[in-house]
Amino acid sequence: IWLLQTLSEGGMQYLLASVRSNTGIKSGRYMFEVRIVENLSPEERQGEKTPQPKQLVRVGFSLGGSSLFLADGADSVCFDSEGFFIHEKTKKKAGRKFSRDMTAAVLLNLDASSPNKNTISLFVNGARASPPQPLPEHLCGKALYPTITYKNVTIDVNLGPVARKPLPFACHMVAGAAAADVEVTKAAKAPKDGKHEVVFPVGLPEQGFFDWVDDFVEKNPGYVELSDRKIL
């Protein structure tokens, strides 16, 4: 079990944090669990409008090498703690909400023999919380990596091998996946000098600034955009 925390002071409460497993699922049927153990409520200036919801969790899968953040582009699918299923810019109510002390499980079904093959489902406290949602066509047949995006919460993550809240049917967890069903990505090596590169693009309003940013990030997936349009 892993514990995920996020910064929430000095404006950091408006930014998302995200993590992705280094093990992707390419076949079979597997799940992982998350549980919100703490809601953080940073102080706000009086009268200041703040993005809602203040606390948010997204759980799903993404392609290796894609944006680290769920719902940031076409290469991921997820459910959020408000009960929405999200792919790219499409957001629809597809499940029940989950909140503090509830265990949310995301099940990825890539089993070719299953009637629900190539789908993703949400379970809350061991009970089904959404119908199986079809994977976008371009994600089928590719290794998909467990990914979590969150803000203003502390989460514990259970990749297995034993589920905290077993499902109504037998399902292995990611940590118990067969070697033939997974793809493991080696972590990127840190710079030898310990220094990382930060790019500060400068542009004029209405002159294609964000078009350039979109193109740059697409061509350089190792970079993560931090900007006001990424604030929820």
Backbone torsions as a table, in degrees:
resi	resn	phi	psi	omega
1	ILE	NA	132.7	-179.6
2	TRP	-112.3	144.6	178.5
3	LEU	-108.8	123.0	-179.8
4	LEU	-108.3	131.0	176.9
5	GLN	-127.1	164.5	-178.6
6	THR	-138.3	151.7	175.3
7	LEU	-73.2	145.6	-176.6
8	SER	-144.0	22.5	178.9
9	GLU	-122.5	158.9	175.6
10	GLY	63.8	33.1	179.8
11	GLY	92.5	-10.6	-179.0
12	MET	-67.0	-17.2	179.8
13	GLN	-66.5	-14.2	179.5
14	TYR	-91.6	-5.7	-176.5
15	LEU	-104.8	151.2	177.1
16	LEU	-89.1	149.9	168.7
17	ALA	-112.9	156.3	-178.7
18	SER	-154.5	148.4	177.0
19	VAL	-137.7	152.6	177.3
20	ARG	-137.5	139.1	177.2
21	SER	-67.2	154.6	175.3
22	ASN	-91.2	4.7	179.3
23	THR	-117.6	118.1	-179.2
24	GLY	-102.5	149.3	179.0
25	ILE	-96.2	127.8	179.7
26	LYS	-118.0	-9.3	175.0
27	SER	-163.4	166.2	-179.7
28	GLY	88.0	-169.1	-178.3
29	ARG	-132.8	116.9	-173.9
30	TYR	-141.4	161.1	-177.5
31	MET	-141.2	164.0	167.7
32	PHE	-144.0	162.3	-175.1
33	GLU	-122.0	150.7	170.5
34	VAL	-134.5	153.3	176.5
35	ARG	-144.7	127.7	176.1
36	ILE	-76.5	119.3	-179.1
37	VAL	-104.6	-12.6	179.7
38	GLU	-156.2	133.0	171.0
39	ASN	-100.5	127.3	178.8
40	LEU	-97.8	136.6	-179.3
41	SER	-128.7	80.4	-179.5
42	PRO	-62.0	149.3	178.5
43	GLU	-68.3	140.3	177.8
44	GLU	-116.3	154.8	175.5
45	ARG	-67.2	143.5	-178.5
46	GLN	-61.4	130.4	178.6
47	GLY	82.1	-1.6	-178.6
48	GLU	-81.8	132.0	178.2
49	LYS	-81.7	130.0	-177.9
50	THR	-117.7	146.8	178.4
51	PRO	-61.0	142.2	179.2
52	GLN	-115.8	147.7	-4.6
53	PRO	-75.7	155.9	-179.5
54	LYS	-68.3	-38.1	177.5
55	GLN	-108.9	137.7	-178.2
56	LEU	-150.5	140.9	174.0
57	VAL	-133.0	133.7	172.1
58	ARG	-120.0	134.0	179.2
59	VAL	-129.7	133.0	-179.4
60	GLY	-178.9	-148.3	-176.6
61	PHE	-138.0	150.2	179.0
62	SER	-144.2	163.3	176.8
63	LEU	-75.8	143.5	173.8
64	GLY	-63.1	137.2	-179.7
65	GLY	86.3	-6.5	177.0
66	SER	-85.0	-177.3	176.3
67	SER	-54.8	140.1	179.8
68	LEU	-70.8	-16.2	-174.6
69	PHE	-98.9	128.1	175.8
70	LEU	-65.0	145.7	-179.4
71	ALA	72.1	13.4	177.4
72	ASP	-109.9	78.3	-178.4
73	GLY	109.1	-177.1	-172.2
74	ALA	-89.4	-3.8	-170.9
75	ASP	-96.7	26.3	178.0
76	SER	-151.8	158.8	172.3
77	VAL	-136.8	148.4	-177.9
78	CYS	-162.5	164.6	166.1
79	PHE	-110.7	150.5	174.4
80	ASP	-117.0	170.4	-174.7
81	SER	-69.0	-8.8	175.9
82	GLU	-90.7	-0.9	177.2
83	GLY	93.0	13.9	-179.0
84	PHE	-97.9	147.0	170.4
85	PHE	-101.8	130.7	-171.3
86	ILE	-129.5	131.1	168.5
87	HIS	-139.9	123.8	-178.0
88	GLU	53.2	-117.3	-178.3
89	LYS	-102.0	5.4	179.5
90	THR	-93.8	125.8	-177.4
91	LYS	-134.4	120.4	-178.5
92	LYS	-137.2	147.8	177.6
93	LYS	-71.1	117.5	-174.5
94	ALA	-136.6	-5.4	-177.1
95	GLY	-152.6	-176.2	178.5
96	ARG	-92.7	157.5	177.8
97	LYS	-70.7	154.7	168.8
98	PHE	-133.4	148.6	-174.3
99	SER	-140.9	-163.8	-174.8
100	ARG	-54.5	137.8	176.8
101	ASP	71.5	1.4	172.5
102	MET	-91.8	143.7	177.5
103	THR	-98.7	116.6	178.5
104	ALA	-103.6	129.9	179.0
105	ALA	-117.6	136.9	176.2
106	VAL	-111.9	125.0	-178.0
107	LEU	-111.2	125.7	176.2
108	LEU	-106.1	120.4	-177.7
109	ASN	-110.1	104.8	176.2
110	LEU	-114.5	19.2	-178.5
111	ASP	-76.0	113.8	-175.9
112	ALA	-62.1	-22.5	-178.6
113	SER	-89.8	-3.8	-176.2
114	SER	-89.3	142.7	175.4
115	PRO	-66.1	-17.7	178.4
116	ASN	-106.7	29.7	-179.0
117	LYS	-61.5	150.0	-179.3
118	ASN	58.5	47.8	176.4
119	THR	-134.3	165.6	175.0
120	ILE	-131.4	139.1	-176.0
121	SER	-134.1	154.5	177.2
122	LEU	-112.6	135.8	174.0
123	PHE	-126.1	141.9	178.0
124	VAL	-124.6	123.1	-177.3
125	ASN	53.5	37.6	175.8
126	GLY	86.1	-6.1	-179.0
127	ALA	-108.5	145.1	179.8
128	ARG	-60.4	131.2	-178.0
129	ALA	-117.0	-2.5	176.9
130	SER	-156.6	153.1	170.2
131	PRO	-69.0	157.7	175.2
132	PRO	-59.2	129.9	-179.7
133	GLN	-103.3	126.1	-178.7
134	PRO	-62.6	139.8	173.9
135	LEU	-72.7	144.3	172.5
136	PRO	-56.8	144.1	-173.1
137	GLU	-55.6	-39.4	-174.6
138	HIS	-74.6	-8.2	175.4
139	LEU	-93.0	-15.1	-179.2
140	CYS	-70.3	141.2	179.0
141	GLY	81.9	6.3	179.8
142	LYS	-120.0	154.4	176.7
143	ALA	-69.1	130.9	-178.6
144	LEU	-117.7	131.5	-171.4
145	TYR	-104.7	131.2	175.0
146	PRO	-55.7	131.2	-175.2
147	THR	-139.0	142.2	179.4
148	ILE	-133.2	129.0	176.5
149	THR	-121.1	137.4	-171.3
150	TYR	-157.5	162.3	171.8
151	LYS	-152.2	143.9	175.7
152	ASN	56.1	35.8	175.4
153	VAL	-143.7	160.9	167.0
154	THR	-113.3	130.8	-173.3
155	ILE	-125.6	141.4	164.9
156	ASP	-105.2	142.1	-173.7
157	VAL	-118.7	130.3	179.5
158	ASN	-118.5	107.1	176.6
159	LEU	-91.0	-3.6	177.3
160	GLY	114.6	-170.9	11.8
161	PRO	-85.3	-6.5	-177.3
162	VAL	-111.1	129.1	-179.2
163	ALA	-74.1	142.9	174.3
164	ARG	-71.9	-41.7	178.9
165	LYS	-124.2	93.8	-178.1
166	PRO	-57.4	147.0	178.2
167	LEU	-81.3	168.9	-180.0
168	PRO	-66.1	-11.1	179.3
169	PHE	-134.7	165.2	-178.1
170	ALA	-71.8	131.5	178.1
171	CYS	-153.5	126.0	177.8
172	HIS	-73.7	155.8	176.0
173	MET	-95.7	167.4	-175.4
174	VAL	-57.2	-41.0	-178.2
175	ALA	-67.3	-17.4	179.1
176	GLY	-103.7	15.4	-176.6
177	ALA	-68.9	145.0	175.8
178	ALA	-67.3	144.7	-178.3
179	ALA	-57.0	-33.6	-178.5
180	ALA	-71.2	-16.5	-176.3
181	ASP	-96.4	-1.4	-174.1
182	VAL	-126.1	163.9	174.7
183	GLU	-131.8	125.8	-177.0
184	VAL	-106.5	129.4	179.8
185	THR	-103.6	131.5	177.9
186	LYS	-73.1	140.0	179.0
187	ALA	-65.9	143.0	178.0
188	ALA	-64.9	140.4	-179.2
189	LYS	-74.4	138.2	176.9
190	ALA	-70.8	148.6	177.5
191	PRO	-55.9	140.9	-177.5
192	LYS	-61.2	-32.7	-179.7
193	ASP	-88.3	0.3	177.7
194	GLY	77.6	5.7	-177.4
195	LYS	-102.6	142.4	178.1
196	HIS	-116.8	153.2	-176.6
197	GLU	-94.2	134.4	175.2
198	VAL	-120.9	130.8	-178.9
199	VAL	-108.0	128.1	177.2
200	PHE	-114.5	87.8	178.9
201	PRO	-69.3	145.2	179.5
202	VAL	-124.8	131.7	-179.1
203	GLY	-153.8	170.0	179.3
204	LEU	-95.9	149.0	178.0
205	PRO	-58.0	143.5	175.4
206	GLU	59.9	27.7	179.4
207	GLN	-121.4	27.2	176.2
208	GLY	79.0	23.1	-177.6
209	PHE	-58.2	-52.2	-176.9
210	PHE	-73.6	-23.2	172.2
211	ASP	-62.6	-40.6	177.6
212	TRP	-65.0	-41.7	-179.9
213	VAL	-61.9	-45.3	179.6
214	ASP	-59.2	-43.4	-179.4
215	ASP	-66.0	-40.6	-179.3
216	PHE	-64.2	-46.1	-178.2
217	VAL	-66.3	-36.8	178.4
218	GLU	-63.4	-39.7	-179.0
219	LYS	-82.4	-17.1	-178.5
220	ASN	-131.4	72.3	-173.6
221	PRO	-64.0	-10.5	177.7
222	GLY	-74.9	-11.8	178.7
223	TYR	-93.9	146.2	177.1
224	VAL	-118.4	127.8	-179.0
225	GLU	-79.0	131.1	171.8
226	LEU	-119.3	110.1	-177.7
227	SER	-155.7	170.6	-178.5
228	ASP	-64.9	-25.6	179.4
229	ARG	-76.2	-10.1	176.8
230	LYS	-93.5	-1.7	178.5
231	ILE	-84.0	131.2	178.4
232	LEU	-84.3	NA	NA
